[in-house]
Structures are given as structure tokens and as C-alpha cells.
Amino acid sequence: MAGGTCVRAVSYIIAIAVIILDQLTKWLVVQNLEIGEQIPVIEGFFYITSHRNEGAAWGILQGQMWFFYIVTVIVMAALIYYIQKFVTKAGLLGTALGLMLGGAIGNFIDRVLHQKVVDFVQTIIFSYNFPIFNIADSALCIGVALLFIQMLLDGKNEKKEGQTL
């Protein structure tokens, strides 16, 4: 049981690291850039651009704060439940859930304190101006991708086990 506790702790440490990095970078942007101000990092591809979002990804559901509060609390509770119940050994699952929890909390902090999320990572890919995002968004996306990979691996392992019976 102690081994599972240590592994679960790693999930929470990942979440805390994401929250700290997310909030620190957002603070730096707020302190040093006016909204709309832009710093080119790689001209034509990557910029630090100060932006605020009152909605979700791609600006959908603008101004629906109570919806975000309720959904985020439910998601955070579910992630904590899954970490406690299913993270028993080192692997992608604990990392994925930790990243997702940290990302959810990072944006939740912004919504509670400011009623909007600070975004600042702007990329232009093949002339497509990708929506501006932040560290919490990145952690959520990477966490979901890792969870998907873990699910594929679990399915593959279940299929192998079924063939050996």
C-alpha cells in the first residue's frame, strides 16, 4: 500500500508543479505586458501575446463562469478520485491525471480570482493562427493525450491476455 501512496504522491507533485509554473508565467505576463502586447520569440511562428479569455478553449462559452466553476469542481473531484483509486504503480496514468489536475486547477484559480483566464502562448502553424493558450491548457492537452495512450496500451494488454487464456 505504501508504494501506491508514493506513486499517487507523484501525481499530486506533478499537479502542484503545473499550478506553480502556470501561475508564475501568467503573473509574469500580467506584470510585464499590456493586453494585446506581443513579443516575437520565433518570428512568424511563436509569440508571447498577452490575452484574456472569459470562455473555454477557442473562446467558446464566453462569460459562463458559473458553468466553469461547477464543471471544474466536478472534474477536479473526479481526477482526485481516479488518482486515489487507480494510480497504484508508476506509469502514464498517474502522470496524465496529475497534468490534467494541475491544468484544471491552474485555470480555475484564474476564473475564481479574475473571472477570466490569462493566455499568452501564440503559435502560427502553416499560416493558421492557433488560439492563444497557457501552461494549464498545455498540461490538460498533454494529460488527455497520455491518458488516451494509456487506454490504448491497456486495451492492447487486455487483448493479449485474452489470447493467452
C-alpha positions as CSV (number, residue, x, y, z in Angstrom):
1,M,0.0,0.0,0.0
2,A,2.8,2.4,0.8
3,G,4.2,2.0,-2.8
4,G,0.8,3.1,-4.1
5,T,0.8,6.1,-1.8
6,C,4.2,7.2,-3.1
7,V,3.1,6.8,-6.7
8,R,-0.1,8.8,-6.0
9,A,2.0,11.5,-4.4
10,V,4.0,11.9,-7.6
11,S,0.7,12.6,-9.4
12,Y,0.0,15.4,-6.9
13,I,3.5,16.7,-7.2
14,I,3.1,16.9,-10.9
15,A,-0.2,18.8,-10.4
16,I,1.5,21.2,-8.0
17,A,4.4,21.8,-10.4
18,V,1.9,22.6,-13.2
19,I,0.0,25.0,-11.0
20,I,3.1,26.8,-9.9
21,L,4.6,27.1,-13.4
22,D,1.2,28.1,-14.8
23,Q,0.5,30.8,-12.2
24,L,4.1,32.1,-12.4
25,T,4.1,32.5,-16.1
26,K,0.6,34.2,-16.0
27,W,1.8,36.6,-13.3
28,L,4.9,37.5,-15.4
29,V,2.7,38.2,-18.5
30,V,0.3,40.3,-16.4
31,Q,3.1,42.3,-14.8
32,N,5.1,42.9,-17.9
33,L,2.7,43.1,-20.9
34,E,-0.4,45.1,-21.7
35,I,-3.3,43.1,-23.1
36,G,-2.6,42.6,-26.8
37,E,1.1,43.3,-26.5
38,Q,3.2,40.8,-28.3
39,I,6.8,39.6,-28.0
40,P,8.1,37.6,-31.0
41,V,10.1,34.5,-29.9
42,I,10.3,32.9,-33.4
43,E,9.1,35.4,-36.0
44,G,6.1,34.1,-38.0
45,F,5.7,31.0,-35.7
46,F,5.8,31.6,-31.9
47,Y,4.9,34.7,-29.9
48,I,4.2,35.7,-26.3
49,T,1.0,37.6,-26.6
50,S,-1.0,38.9,-23.6
51,H,-4.6,37.8,-23.9
52,R,-7.6,37.2,-21.6
53,N,-10.2,34.6,-22.2
54,E,-13.6,34.7,-20.4
55,G,-14.6,31.4,-22.0
56,A,-13.2,27.9,-22.7
57,A,-10.9,26.7,-25.4
58,W,-11.2,28.7,-28.6
59,G,-13.2,31.3,-26.7
60,I,-16.4,29.2,-26.6
61,L,-19.0,29.8,-23.8
62,Q,-17.8,33.4,-23.1
63,G,-18.8,34.7,-19.7
64,Q,-20.3,31.4,-18.4
65,M,-18.3,31.5,-15.2
66,W,-20.8,29.5,-13.0
67,F,-20.8,26.7,-15.6
68,F,-17.0,26.6,-15.5
69,Y,-16.9,26.7,-11.7
70,I,-19.3,23.7,-11.4
71,V,-17.8,21.7,-14.2
72,T,-14.2,22.3,-13.0
73,V,-15.1,21.3,-9.4
74,I,-16.6,18.1,-10.7
75,V,-13.6,17.4,-12.9
76,M,-11.2,18.1,-10.1
77,A,-13.1,15.7,-7.8
78,A,-13.2,13.0,-10.5
79,L,-9.4,13.4,-11.1
80,I,-8.6,13.1,-7.4
81,Y,-10.9,10.1,-7.1
82,Y,-9.2,8.4,-10.1
83,I,-5.7,9.2,-8.7
84,Q,-6.7,7.7,-5.3
85,K,-8.4,4.6,-6.8
86,F,-6.4,3.7,-9.9
87,V,-2.9,5.1,-9.6
88,T,-1.1,2.2,-7.9
89,K,2.1,1.9,-10.0
90,A,4.3,4.3,-11.8
91,G,3.3,5.0,-15.4
92,L,1.4,7.1,-17.8
93,L,-1.9,7.1,-15.8
94,G,-0.5,9.0,-12.8
95,T,1.3,11.4,-15.0
96,A,-1.7,12.0,-17.2
97,L,-4.0,12.6,-14.2
98,G,-1.5,14.8,-12.4
99,L,-1.1,17.0,-15.6
100,M,-4.9,17.2,-16.0
101,L,-5.5,18.1,-12.3
102,G,-2.8,20.8,-12.4
103,G,-4.2,22.3,-15.6
104,A,-7.7,22.3,-14.3
105,I,-6.7,24.0,-11.0
106,G,-4.4,26.5,-12.8
107,N,-7.3,27.8,-15.0
108,F,-9.8,27.5,-12.1
109,I,-7.6,29.9,-10.0
110,D,-7.8,32.5,-12.8
111,R,-11.5,32.1,-13.1
112,V,-12.2,32.5,-9.4
113,L,-9.8,35.4,-8.8
114,H,-10.2,37.3,-12.1
115,Q,-13.3,35.9,-13.9
116,K,-11.1,35.3,-16.9
117,V,-8.0,33.2,-17.9
118,V,-4.7,34.7,-18.8
119,D,-3.5,33.2,-22.1
120,F,-0.1,34.1,-23.7
121,V,1.3,31.3,-26.0
122,Q,0.5,32.2,-29.6
123,T,1.6,30.0,-32.4
124,I,1.1,30.3,-36.2
125,I,1.2,26.9,-37.9
126,F,1.1,26.8,-41.7
127,S,-0.4,30.3,-41.7
128,Y,-3.1,29.1,-39.2
129,N,-3.2,31.4,-36.2
130,F,-3.8,28.9,-33.4
131,P,-5.9,30.1,-30.5
132,I,-3.7,31.6,-27.7
133,F,-3.3,29.3,-24.7
134,N,-1.3,28.9,-21.5
135,I,0.6,26.3,-19.4
136,A,-2.5,25.0,-17.8
137,D,-4.1,24.4,-21.2
138,S,-0.9,22.6,-22.4
139,A,-0.9,20.4,-19.3
140,L,-4.5,19.5,-19.9
141,C,-3.9,18.6,-23.5
142,I,-0.8,16.6,-22.8
143,G,-2.6,14.8,-19.9
144,V,-5.5,13.9,-22.2
145,A,-3.1,12.6,-24.9
146,L,-1.2,10.5,-22.3
147,L,-4.5,9.2,-20.9
148,F,-5.5,8.2,-24.4
149,I,-2.2,6.4,-25.0
150,Q,-2.6,4.6,-21.6
151,M,-6.1,3.5,-22.6
152,L,-4.7,2.1,-25.9
153,L,-2.0,0.3,-24.1
154,D,-4.5,-1.2,-21.6
155,G,-6.7,-2.3,-24.5
156,K,-3.7,-3.9,-26.2
157,N,-2.7,-5.7,-23.0
158,E,-6.2,-6.9,-22.3
159,K,-6.4,-8.3,-25.9
160,K,-3.0,-10.1,-25.3
161,E,-4.2,-11.5,-22.0
162,G,-7.4,-12.7,-23.7
163,Q,-5.4,-14.5,-26.4
164,T,-3.3,-16.4,-23.8
165,L,-6.2,-17.8,-21.9
